[in-house]
Amino acid sequence: MRQFNGPPTCPVRYRAQMQTTFEALSLSPTLLQVISDLGYEKPTPIQAQAIPALLSGRDVVGESATGSGKTAAFGIPILERISIETRTLQAMILCPTRELTAQVAREIRKLGRCHPGLAVVELIGGQPARPQRDALERGVHIAVGTPGRLLDHMRRGVLDPSSIQVVVLDEADRMLDMGFGEDVSKILSALPNQRQTALFSATIPEGIQALQLAHQRDPIRLSVQAPAEETDNIRQLQINAEAGDKIRALCWLLHTFPHESALVFCNFKATVALLTEELSIGGVSVDRFDGDLDQFHREQVLARFRNQSVRVLIATDVAGRGLDVKGLDLVINYELPQQPEIYIHRIGRTGRAGQKGVAISLTNGHQDSRIQAAALATGQVIEKLSLDKSPGFSTLIREISRPPKMETILISGGRKDKIRPGDILGALTGKSGGLRGVDVGKIEVHERLTFVAVSRDLAAKAVRELNHGRIKMKRYRATLVS
């Protein structure tokens, strides 16, 4: 990676010369080919501004809405400038949650798939520290992690920051909201002075400005607002429901608005547990996602939700960022958040990648100011919906209790075993597996395990065949996840 010899003298030129093609960004042929293979047609506004700035060595403060392509905006410059031959830690990316950490690491690995020997490690809590220490001791190029675990590895002397030349804070405002400000400052203070520092965030509150003043050198400020058509993809509604009628109102919404996947947000873990139990007893395909789950169960729940093996996910704001579910039809705010920024992050889980989405908030007369603030923040009118009080709870819950299309199989091998999605697909659709390609859904290969979705009616057969057969000439255990 090149050494940084100070910033250019013209901090505004990147906005003035914003490029509209990846070819115009002076990227290597290798990265351009990967970008093309991944289906990226042209850079998003934040990518078009941030990539040239970061490639030139500038410190950056990037303000851009969730889902705007920030990971590629900093991931591409990191991969362009990293020295693969030197197996030392050269780049660090801080994320507020485990889920965002995993998402960022996946994206970096996808973008870097033509960098032979690229080593990316995820450093998060909720998982054993020893495998992470082993990876660091073997040598990695990029570390992606949450502040607490990164700081712990640094304090124990396992993570040597001396060779880090670029550090990125992703969703920096959220890190401050979650109380990580002190840890982040300690990490940044321990890094080499001659480094590049980039902060990316959906909003730039005072805390971000303080970090910028303390830890950046003459940063360039990039601000990209979400284009109107992105916001227009989400139809926003509100419905009044008193406390004693909220669960029935939720069931009515799930019945009235057809969906394959629905995400229901709550403010408290106790509410998540209550709703999950009530819907589950009624036969609804539902699961929960909150801070009480350990990392293995978090991965399991999210894999099932992403591959449509569970239709309704009840969650706290742990899922507000870093959760990218393709084709998520419906988001419901069972409890309104206190801040409009959190509302924006919640509803931003739907209406992504040009698809249409619906976001509905349950309100009461005491929350008018919150819903008004949300409308002002999004620049849209939030339509008022009338609740039909005629169908009873038992009737509604029967109507929404249809099973999901897919089931999820857990396989006891992953990326460290050199397993790729094509290996799983081949094992399931080959002569021994006997399934058709259309019977196999999303395949997620993690470090030491793999989740694969198969048609519900064929799941038991697929498990039997996997347990009796081999993947890449080796036996792995397969089980159904419920």
C-alpha positions, -999 to +999 in steps of 0.1 A: +000+000+000+014+034-009+025+058+018+004+089+022+023+121+016-003+146+027-036+158+012-040+175-022-046+212-021-080+213-037-106+196-015-137+204-036-125+190-069-140+155-063-175+168-063-168+190-093-153+161-113-177+133-101-174+104-125-204+084-138-186+052-148-163+029-129-139+029-159-134+067-154-122+061-118-088+048-128-093+014-112-072-017-121-085-041-148-089-068-121-112-048-100-131-035-130-138-071-141-150-081-106-173-050-105-187-059-139-192-096-129-211-084-098-235-065-119-225-030-108-234-008-139-223+026-126-211+041-094-237+054-069-233+091-060-213+083-028-191+059-047-184+084-075-173+110-049-156+088-023-135+065-045-113+092-061-109+110-027-099+078-009-076+067-037-058+100-035-051+096+002-076+121+015-093+117+049-131+116+042-164+122+061-191+107+039-227+114+047-251+092+028-283+073+034-283+036+043-284+013+012-265+039-009-234+017-016-211+029+011-193-005+016-181-005-020-173+032-017-146+024+008-140-012+000-129-006-036-101+019-027-089-004+001-086-034-023-071-012-050-042-001-027-036-030-005-004-051-008-015-087-010+022-099-009+026-084+026+005-105+050+001-077+076-029-059+089-032-029+065-069-018+069-094-018+097-131-013+094-152-005+125-189-014+125-215-009+153-231-044+151-221-080+144-246-081+115-231-051+098-197-065+104-206-098+086-223-079+058-193-056+052-168-086+054-189-105+028-189-075+005-152-070+008-146-107+001-168-105-030-151-075-043-117-090-035-123-125-050-097-120-077-071-109-051-053-143-045-047-150-008-068-120+004-073-126+042-103-108+058-111-115+095-143-107+114-136-096+150-169-096+169-182-105+203-205-135+209-180-158+192-149-176+207-119-152+207-093-180+201-101-185+163-099-148+158-065-146+176-053-175+155-063-157+123-045-125+135-014-144+144-013-161+109-016-127+093-045-109+077-048-079+054-082-065+065-099-066+099-136-059+102-151-057+137-171-042+165-152-017+187-154-038+219-138-069+204-112-049+184-101-031+215-099-063+235-076-079+209-055-047+209-052-047+247-041-084+247-014-076+222-029-100+196-039-072+171-008-052+162-020-018+148+014-006+137+010-015+100-025-001+096-026+025+069-064+031+065-092+029+091-129+032+082-158+039+107-189+026+091-223+038+104-203+061+128-234+078+141-249+045+152-216+036+170-219+067+191-257+061+197-247+027+211-222+041+235-190+031+216-176+066+215-149+060+241-138+027+226-136+042+192-115+070+204-091+046+222-087+025+190-081+055+168-056+069+193-036+037+192-032+037+154-003+052+135-004+089+130+004+086+093-028+068+083-060+076+063-092+079+083-127+077+067-160+082+085-192+071+068-225+078+084-262+085+075-262+116+097-234+138+111-243+147+147-220+167+170-202+135+182-191+128+147-177+163+143-158+158+176-142+126+163-134+143+130-116+172+148-097+148+171-087+120+146-087+133+110-064+155+090-081+181+068-109+157+058-130+163+027-168+163+035-190+144+010-227+147+014-251+127-008-288+128-003-309+098-012-325+104-047-362+110-047-370+078-066-354+057-038-376+073-012-406+069-035-402+032-035-415+030+000-452+036+007-455+049+042-487+044+063-498+048+099-526+032+118-540+041+152-543+012+177-547+014+214-525-007+237-551-035+242-557-039+205-522-037+191-515-074+186-548-079+168-539-048+147-506-063+138-523-095+127-547-075+106-518-057+089-500-089+082-533-102+067-542-071+047-508-065+031-497-097+013-460-105+018-434-133+017-412-116+043-422-091+069-400-073+095-417-061+127-397-036+148-401-032+186-383-009+211-379-035+238-367-072+240-397-080+262-421-069+235-402-090+209-405-121+231-442-115+237-451-110+201-430-140+190-447-162+215-482-150+206-478-155+169-459-188+172-487-203+193-511-193+166-491-212+140-475-182+122-440-187+106-422-163+130-388-159+148-372-132+169-340-112+166-326-092+195-295-086+216-301-117+238-293-141+210-257-155+208-239-151+175-246-186+162-284-182+167-282-147+152-266-161+120-292-189+120-322-166+124-310-142+097-302-169+073-337-184+076-352-150+072-331-141+042-339-174+024-376-172+032-377-201+056-394-178+081-419-153+070-422-128+099-392-116+120-398-097+152-368-075+160-353-047+180-331-021+164-302-046+164-317-053+129-321-016+120-287-015+102-267-042+085-297-063+076-301-066+039-329-089+029-336-092-008-373-087-016-384-077+019-420-067+012-432-052+045-418-033+075-440-026+105-431-003+134-450-021+162-435+005+185-424+039+171-387+048+177-379+079+196-357+094+169-366+100+132-332+088+121-339+054+136-373+054+117-355+060+085-331+031+091-359+008+100-381+015+069-350+015+047-349-023+050-377-024+024-379-008-010-343-016-019-326-021-052-355-005-071-382-027-056-414-014-040-419-017-003-445-008+024-437+006+058-465+009+084-464+024+119-488+016+148-495+049+166-517+063+193-527+099+201-497+104+223-472+098+195-484+124+169-451+144+173-430+113+166-449+104+134-448+140+123-410+141+128-407+109+108-427+124+079-405+155+080-373+134+080-384+114+049-400+143+031-432+123+025-467+123+036-475+093+058-509+081+049-535+073+076-550+039+075-583+028+092-582-004+112-610-029+104-622-040+138-646-067+127-623-098+123-613-113+157-578-122+167-583-160+162-597-155+127-568-132+117-541-155+130-555-184+111-554-164+080-517-155+084-504-189+095-495-203+061-461-220+061-430-206+043-420-219+009-385-230+020-368-249+048-332-243+058-305-269+061-274-264+082-242-281+068-212-285+091-186-271+066-179-237+053-154-213+037-125-226+058-132-261+043-130-246+008-167-251+002-183-229-024-220-224-032-215-244-064-203-274-044-235-274-024-257-270-055-239-298-072-244-321-042-281-314-041-288-315-079-264-343-089-272-379-094-271-387-057-291-356-046-318-357-072-332-322-067-338-297-094-321-264-095-355-246-089-358-266-056-327-250-042-328-214-029-302-191-013-269-207-003-249-188+024-214-201+030-200-189+064-166-195+079-173-230+094-209-237+083-233-233+054-270-225+053-290-236+022-327-232+015-346-260-002-382-264-011-402-273+020-416-306+006-381-318-003-362-307+028-362-341+046-350-359+014-323-333+009-310-338+044-309-376+040-290-373+007-265-349+021-258-371+051-253-402+029-233-384+002-202-363+000-193-327-008-159-324-025-152-360-016-158-354+021-187-361+045-204-333+063-233-334+087-266-319+075-295-310+098-328-291+094-329-257+112-362-250+130 
